[in-house]
């Protein structure tokens, strides 16, 4: 049995259709991957997609750091769809391709910029150890400020939800695309 729920806009309730249309008209412009799953609960989809739009497009972090945090989260969960969607965005935003590949394969990336090191260390400690050391916390706040650090946690949490949805419902990468974690 396929875990990814059926996505048939013709069978949507009025609330599902409203949320679907809101996603389409928002900054994403497309309903795909975990958003399709969430539409099974229009209420969840509505709230989660609004949080996601903020986490992706509205925080004070530059895209380079947001995308770094997103791919660290996606790699931790080995969420193929997430990686497929965001690894190219991380590269476009300025994360080096060799660093992206290191993150994908679970190795420590060679990051050049201090703010990238701070975000990577903070995200990795929080995700893997479930705690952030005082030194790492102070460094990320020094690099980003408190507001951006709070938003960084929001990004990590939101993309954790995305990744868990991808894993729980076995959301595949688009047809014809290679599963990014198949070789691991």
ROBA-428138 format. One record per residue (C-alpha): x, y, z; residue in one letter. Coordinates in steps of 0.02 Angstrom, whole numbers, plus 50000, padded with zeros to 5 digits. Layout:
# ROBA-428138
XYZa/...
***
This chain:
# ROBA-428138
500005000050000x/500665017149953x/500895028550101x/500825044750006x/498975049350012x/497995051549853x/498035069249789x/496455072749690x/495955090849687x/494245085849618x/493875077049784x/494465091249896x/493325098950025x/493075117750008x/494355120450148x/495645109250063x/495375118649900x/495575135449990x/497225130150068x/497825122449904x/497465138749814x/498325148849952x/499905138449931x/499845140549741x/499645159349754x/501015161049887x/502895162249867x/503095143649829x/501905143849680x/501775124949682x/500985111349788x/502145096449796x/502965084049913x/502455085150096x/501225099250061x/500175086749964x/500175075350116x/499695089350234x/498175093750129x/497355078050200x/497125089450352x/496695106550286x/496955114250458x/498715107250476x/499145111750297x/498535129550322x/499555132750479x/501095122950424x/501205130850252x/501085148250330x/502495144150451x/503475136750307x/503265152150200x/503975162550343x/505395150350378x/505895149650196x/505565167250136x/505315178750285x/506675176450414x/508115188250444x/509375174850393x/510145176150220x/509615162150102x/511375154750112x/511185151250298x/509365145950288x/509735133550151x/511245127050248x/510115123750398x/508815115550286x/510035103450205x/510815098950373x/509065094250431x/508625085050270x/510255075250275x/509995070450456x/508305062850411x/508915056750240x/507355064850172x/507645062949985x/506285074649925x/506905088250042x/508685085949983x/508135085749801x/507205102249827x/508485111549932x/510255105749890x/510195115549725x/509525130649818x/510955129449943x/512205129249800x/511345143949715x/511375153549880x/513255151249896x/513595135149990x/515055126149907x/514635110249813x/515945100149908x/515185105950073x/513455100850012x/514095083549965x/514975081650134x/513345085750223x/512395073350114x/513595059350157x/513695063450343x/515445070750340x/515935087450417x/515965100550279x/517395112550250x/516485129050269x/517415145250239x/516335158350322x/516175160250511x/514285161950505x/514145145750406x/515215136750536x/514125143650675x/512495138250590x/513165121050546x/513835117850721x/512235124350804x/511095114150690x/512135098450704x/512255099150893x/510405102550915x/509855089050793x/511095075450843x/511405078751027x/509745087151070x/510725100951159x/511825115551109x/513435118851203x/513695135851282x/515155139451165x/514135135251010x/512655145351073x/513735160651107x/514565159250937x/512925158150840x/512195172750937x/513785182750905x/513675178950718x/511785180550695x/511035189450844x/509665182850956x/508215185950836x/509045176350695x/509535162450814x/507715160550865x/507235160150682x/508595147250648x/507795135850777x/506125138650689x/506895133650522x/507655117950599x/506005113250680x/504955116650526x/506105106850411x/506135092950540x/504235092150519x/504445092350330x/505745078450339x/504695067750457x/503215069550340x/504295064150193x/504935048950288x/503275043750369x/502295044850207x/503715039350093x/503585054949985x/504655051049832x/505755062549733x/504925067449569x/504825054049437x/506435052549339x/507495060149478x/508805050349575x/508495046949760x/509895057249842x/510235045149985x/510105028649890x/511995026049896x/512125028150084x/
***
